[in-house]
């Protein structure tokens, strides 16, 4: 039994991070479904959002890289443009 659980855990850990994001999105959706409302639309949005998050996580390699990328994007948006 322990060996089967260990193999399952290793399989899960070795999946690409986009699938971890997909599973996390699905778990959030299940929690939302218990509370109720916008079922199918919310499912699609959450799964797409967390799939996207998982892909970025895969590219950056860490959550710190994602935060740095997001903060850099926000900092560039707030910078005033020359001549305006």
MARDOSE-459986 format. One line per field, with one value per residue: residue number from 1; residue in one letter; x, y, z of N, C-alpha, C in turn. Coordinates in Angstrom, 1 decimal. Layout:
residues N
n: c(NUM	...)
res: c(A	...)
npx: c(X	...)
npy: c(Y	...)
npz: c(Z	...)
capx: c(X	...)
capy: c(Y	...)
capz: c(Z	...)
cpx: c(X	...)
cpy: c(Y	...)
cpz: c(Z	...)
END
This chain:
residues 84
n: c(1	2	3	4	5	6	7	8	9	10	11	12	13	14	15	16	17	18	19	20	21	22	23	24	25	26	27	28	29	30	31	32	33	34	35	36	37	38	39	40	41	42	43	44	45	46	47	48	49	50	51	52	53	54	55	56	57	58	59	60	61	62	63	64	65	66	67	68	69	70	71	72	73	74	75	76	77	78	79	80	81	82	83	84)
res: c(X	X	X	X	X	X	X	X	X	X	X	X	X	X	X	X	X	X	X	X	X	X	X	X	X	X	X	X	X	X	X	X	X	X	X	X	X	X	X	X	X	X	X	X	X	X	X	X	X	X	X	X	X	X	X	X	X	X	X	X	X	X	X	X	X	X	X	X	X	X	X	X	X	X	X	X	X	X	X	X	X	X	X	X)
npx: c(0.8	1.9	3.9	2.5	1.2	3.4	4.5	2.3	2.4	5.0	4.5	2.6	4.0	6.0	4.6	4.0	4.0	1.8	-0.3	-0.6	-1.5	-3.9	-5.2	-5.4	-7.1	-9.4	-10.0	-10.5	-12.8	-14.6	-14.9	-16.2	-18.5	-19.8	-20.7	-22.1	-23.5	-23.0	-22.0	-21.0	-19.7	-18.0	-16.4	-15.1	-13.6	-12.0	-10.5	-9.1	-7.7	-6.0	-4.7	-3.2	-1.7	-0.2	1.3	2.9	4.3	5.7	7.4	8.8	9.9	9.7	7.7	8.6	9.7	7.4	6.1	8.0	7.9	5.2	5.2	7.0	5.7	3.5	4.8	5.8	3.5	2.5	4.2	4.7	4.2	6.4	6.1	3.4)
npy: c(-1.2	1.3	1.6	1.8	4.3	5.9	5.7	6.8	9.4	10.3	10.2	12.3	14.5	14.7	15.6	18.1	21.6	23.0	21.2	20.9	23.4	23.2	21.2	22.5	24.6	23.2	22.1	24.5	25.2	23.1	23.7	26.1	25.2	23.9	26.1	27.4	28.8	30.2	28.0	26.3	28.3	29.4	27.2	26.8	29.3	29.3	26.9	27.5	29.8	28.8	26.9	28.5	29.9	27.7	27.1	29.5	29.2	26.9	28.0	30.0	28.7	29.1	30.3	32.8	33.9	34.3	36.2	38.3	38.8	39.6	41.9	43.5	43.9	45.4	47.6	48.8	49.6	51.7	53.7	57.0	58.4	59.9	63.3	63.6)
npz: c(0.0	0.9	-1.0	-3.4	-2.9	-2.7	-5.4	-6.8	-5.7	-6.6	-9.4	-9.6	-8.7	-10.7	-12.9	-15.4	-14.4	-15.3	-15.2	-12.5	-11.9	-13.3	-11.8	-9.3	-10.0	-10.6	-8.1	-6.7	-8.1	-7.4	-4.6	-4.9	-6.1	-4.1	-2.6	-4.6	-7.8	-11.1	-12.6	-15.0	-16.5	-14.6	-14.1	-16.6	-16.7	-14.4	-14.7	-17.1	-16.2	-14.1	-15.6	-17.3	-15.3	-14.4	-16.7	-16.9	-14.5	-15.1	-17.1	-15.8	-13.5	-10.8	-8.1	-7.2	-9.5	-11.1	-9.6	-9.8	-12.5	-12.8	-11.1	-12.4	-14.8	-13.9	-12.8	-15.1	-16.4	-14.9	-15.2	-16.1	-19.4	-21.7	-22.7	-22.2)
capx: c(0.0	2.8	4.7	1.6	1.0	4.7	4.5	1.3	2.9	6.0	3.9	1.9	5.1	6.7	3.8	4.3	3.3	0.5	-1.3	-0.8	-2.4	-5.2	-5.9	-5.8	-8.3	-10.5	-10.3	-11.2	-14.1	-15.4	-15.2	-17.2	-19.8	-20.5	-21.3	-23.1	-23.6	-22.3	-21.4	-20.2	-18.9	-16.9	-15.5	-14.2	-12.7	-11.0	-9.5	-8.2	-6.8	-5.0	-3.8	-2.3	-0.8	0.7	2.3	3.8	5.1	6.6	8.4	9.6	10.6	9.5	6.7	9.2	9.8	6.1	5.9	8.9	7.4	4.0	5.5	7.7	4.6	2.7	5.6	5.9	2.2	2.2	5.2	4.2	4.8	7.1	5.3	2.0)
capy: c(0.0	2.5	1.7	2.4	5.7	6.6	5.8	7.8	10.8	10.6	10.5	13.6	15.5	14.8	16.2	19.5	22.5	23.4	20.3	21.2	24.5	22.7	20.5	23.5	25.3	22.3	22.1	25.7	25.1	22.2	24.4	27.1	24.5	23.6	27.3	27.6	29.8	30.3	26.7	26.0	29.5	29.5	26.1	27.1	30.4	28.9	25.9	28.3	30.7	28.0	26.3	29.6	30.0	26.5	27.3	30.5	28.6	26.1	28.8	30.8	27.8	29.3	31.3	34.1	34.4	34.8	37.5	39.3	39.1	40.4	43.2	44.3	44.4	46.4	48.8	49.4	50.2	52.9	54.7	58.1	58.4	61.1	64.1	63.6)
capz: c(0.0	0.9	-2.3	-4.4	-2.6	-3.1	-6.8	-7.2	-5.3	-7.5	-10.7	-9.4	-8.5	-11.9	-13.9	-15.6	-13.4	-15.9	-14.8	-11.1	-11.9	-13.7	-10.7	-8.3	-10.5	-10.5	-6.6	-6.4	-8.7	-6.5	-3.4	-5.3	-6.4	-2.9	-2.3	-5.7	-8.8	-12.3	-12.6	-16.1	-16.8	-13.6	-14.3	-17.7	-16.4	-13.4	-15.3	-18.0	-15.4	-13.4	-16.6	-17.7	-14.2	-14.4	-17.8	-16.5	-13.4	-15.8	-17.8	-14.8	-12.7	-9.4	-7.8	-7.1	-10.9	-11.5	-8.9	-10.3	-13.8	-12.6	-10.6	-13.5	-15.7	-13.2	-12.7	-16.4	-16.8	-14.1	-15.5	-17.0	-20.7	-22.1	-23.6	-22.0)
cpx: c(0.9	3.5	3.8	1.3	2.3	4.8	3.5	1.8	4.0	5.5	3.3	3.0	5.8	5.9	4.2	3.5	2.0	-0.6	-1.6	-1.7	-3.8	-6.0	-6.3	-7.0	-9.5	-10.9	-11.0	-12.6	-15.1	-15.8	-16.3	-18.5	-20.5	-21.2	-22.4	-22.9	-22.6	-21.4	-20.4	-19.3	-17.7	-15.9	-14.5	-13.2	-11.6	-10.0	-8.6	-7.2	-5.7	-4.1	-2.8	-1.3	0.2	1.7	3.3	4.8	6.1	7.7	9.3	10.4	10.3	8.3	7.3	9.4	8.5	5.8	6.7	8.4	6.1	4.3	6.2	6.7	3.8	3.5	5.7	4.6	2.0	3.2	4.6	4.9	5.4	6.2	3.9	1.7)
cpy: c(1.3	2.7	2.2	3.9	6.5	6.7	6.8	9.2	11.2	11.0	11.9	14.7	15.7	15.3	17.6	20.4	23.0	22.5	20.4	22.4	24.1	22.0	21.5	24.3	24.4	22.2	23.3	25.7	24.2	22.9	25.5	26.5	24.2	24.9	27.7	28.8	29.9	29.1	26.4	27.1	29.6	28.4	26.4	28.2	30.0	27.9	26.6	29.1	29.9	27.2	27.3	29.8	28.9	26.6	28.4	30.0	27.7	26.8	29.5	29.9	27.9	30.3	32.7	34.7	34.9	36.1	38.6	39.7	40.0	41.8	44.1	44.8	45.5	47.7	49.6	50.1	51.5	54.0	55.7	58.1	59.8	61.9	64.2	64.4)
cpz: c(0.0	-0.4	-3.4	-4.2	-3.0	-4.6	-7.3	-6.9	-6.3	-8.9	-10.6	-9.4	-9.9	-13.1	-14.1	-14.7	-14.0	-15.4	-13.3	-11.0	-12.3	-12.6	-9.6	-8.8	-10.4	-9.0	-6.2	-6.9	-7.8	-5.2	-3.8	-5.6	-5.2	-2.4	-3.3	-6.6	-9.9	-12.6	-13.8	-16.6	-15.9	-13.8	-15.4	-17.4	-15.4	-14.0	-16.3	-17.3	-14.8	-14.4	-17.1	-16.6	-14.2	-15.5	-17.5	-15.4	-14.1	-16.5	-16.8	-13.9	-11.2	-9.3	-7.7	-8.5	-11.4	-10.9	-9.4	-11.7	-13.7	-12.1	-11.6	-14.5	-15.1	-13.1	-14.0	-16.8	-16.1	-14.4	-16.4	-18.3	-21.0	-23.0	-23.3	-20.7)
END
